[in-house]
Every structure is written in C-alpha cells, then in structure tokens.
Amino acid sequence: MRRYLPRTADREIRELLRATGCVVIEGVRGCGKTTTAREFAASEVLLDVDEDARHLAEADPAEVLKGPPPRLIDEWQLQPGVWNHVRRAVDDRRAPGQFILTGSAIPADDATRHTGMRRIVLLRLRPMSLHEADRSSGAISLKRLLEGEPPSAGEHAIPLGEVAELICRGGWPESVDWPLQRALRANRGQVDEVARVDIRAVDGVRRDPQRVRLLLRSLARNVGTAVATSKLAADLGGREDGGIKPHTAADYLNALERTMIVENQPAWATHLRSRAVLRKRPIRHFVDPSLAVAALGANPDRLLRDFKFLGLLFESMVVRDLRVYGQAADAEVFHYREDGRLEVDAVVQAHDGRWAAFEVKLGPKRVEEGARNLLRLAERVDQRVAGPPMALGVIVASGYGYTRPDGVGVIPIGALGP
C-alpha cells in the first residue's frame, strides 16, 4: 500500500474540522482529494464509483449521511441534493467535524440549495507543490517571508533538464513515482477526459469536444500571459469561419474554471503614487503546468528547445507552488501589470494586508532584471496605504538563498516552502 504523502493543507483541514460542521475539499480531478480526506474520515461513501450509493443518494440523500463522523462523501456534486441534507444534519447535530465532502467540479448555482454559511467551509486542494513532492527543502518559508524574515538557504540546484521533467510530470500524487512516459500518457489522458466528459459534468451542457481541445491548446500556447478571450475565440474555429464568438469562448472558459483545470491569476488592486494605468486582465494558468504540456503533446526535450516557453511554464509552476504555500499563510496570489511600463510576476497578499512581491527567472543571468522590477514596484506603491513590502524576491531554478545589498532576496525554488 502506497504511503500517504503529507499535504500542506492537512493542518488547515484538521483545524477546520475542529471548528465547523462540514469541510468541502474542492480541486481538480487527480489532485489527491479523496486520499487526503481519508486521512481524516471515520467512514465514507464514494459516489463516483459506487452506483448503488448514487441511486440511494438520489432516492433518499439522508441515508448516505449515516456513518461515524467525520463522514466522507466523495464527489458529492454527482448528487447535489446531498448538500441541503448535510447542512440540515450539521444544524441538528450541533457538533464540529461531522462531514467531509469532496468535489472535482463546482456545480451550477441552484436556487434551492442553501449556502451553508457558517456550517460548511470550502477548502481548495491543488496538485502537489515541489515541497509536497519532496523536491524542495522548504528552508525558505513563504509564511516567514510575509512576517519579514529574510531568505537564507544553502545551494539548491535543479538542473534545467530536471526542471523540464518536473514541469511535464506535474504535481499528481498518483504518478509521483511513475516512469516519465507513463506520467505523460496519464496527463494527456486527463486532458482528453476533460474535453470529452468533465466539462459537460459541470452543468449538463454539451460542448463540442474538439473545440474544447482547441481551447486547451490555445490556453497552453498562451500560458502565463494575459491573452484576451477574443484571441482564444479565434483559435476555436477553422480558418474558413474565423473562430467563434467571444461570448461562446467565455462560456467554455467558465466551464473549464468550474472543473478547476484552469485557475486564473487576478490583477493586484493596490494604491499607487504614480498615475500608471494598470492592466486588469487576468494571467492564464492551468492549475498545473503539466496540463499545458499535455494539451500540446510536448515532452521535456521539446521544452528544452524552446527556452522562452519553458520559462513561462516555470513561472506557472512557481505560481502553483505560491498558491499552495499562500493558502497555508492565509494569502492569495496576484500579478501586477502597467501599460507598457512594468510587470511583476507574482504579488502575494495576506488577508491582513501584508504583501510580498516576486519575479520568476529561470536563468540566473536575469536576476538583476527581476530585482530592478521589484524595486520599481516598491517605489510606485503608496506605502502609506498598502504598507511596505514584507519581502521582495527573485525566484530561480538553482542557486543559494540570500539577500542582496539592495534588499531583494534570491530564492531557489528548491528551497521555497509553506
């Protein structure tokens, strides 16, 4: 039996189960929701594999709630009626830690389904970070960076070829020990499953699988950029018709977001000293960069022949890890873009307002460029309102963790952790 790989979210799940009646673990299919939930559950019902349980949930949802708490109801969205019965049971029992629901799609809004406010808490689980996959020491903690601790770590070297392999393999718990070719085939299979099945499961609307595949490829080609919906729409049609309408592409994108296979990086809303015009369009990312690789049918060798694209995928992998570590620190990940003037790859802001900014540079020769951008950002922000940055850092593939004389940290991804 495979050993459980501890997740950064474990502590958060444990704390939530002590404080609320039900925890809903949401995340893209394959990210490890069920395995993680089982570490905390005392009983379970698996709606995605147990047909009898699905029929029972449809006929009498209250029956599937019976079992020692915490009771795991896996892929609950397959029978949305379960939600209201869970809410009612939590009200009746008046005790924390009663249920864990897991779901790999966000169901369409249902006017008959109550919110579950203060009874049901949502938690996002993403594919594994490098720290969870045992490829980062975690010597430099994002939480401590947000508390003002300077980065410091010995040399952490990840050769370029291994960076490409980590990106292609992805953070999927099931395939962490698989041979690379088997992992690549599994990732391509997941992308195909999204196009054929998963996107329809969101709301029951049938969408053209071929156009979903084209959209996924277009998103993959434009990963890590603020590509416009209109450009994506043009990629979804043949040359003879010039694509589809942007609102149709927006519908497809919304469905992909509800399957949690894509996760946009929103713009940072801040106060500036300057009158710079900020770009609000989100940066497009897959929830894991391996899905972008799979959508294009690529492999490490192909990535190594396209250094610019490899750099964008490396940035996407770093954003994935920052999201995992940021969630544990009660923080979110944004981007910063000014029209034609300044771009900063990631701004991590805690809910109490503390913030840190990071540039992501695959090549060590570009650390200087990243440091300049971060210092320019710090000058532009009205620190009387936003407060000073708790950290400015350039995240790189290899090297030592240290602070430069100008105050900007250099952070190897193999040392970054929660």
Order of alpha helices (4+ residues) and beta strands (2+ residues): alpha-beta-alpha-beta-alpha-beta-alpha-beta-beta-beta-alpha-beta-alpha-alpha-alpha-alpha-alpha-alpha-alpha-alpha-beta-beta-beta-alpha-alpha-beta-beta-beta-beta
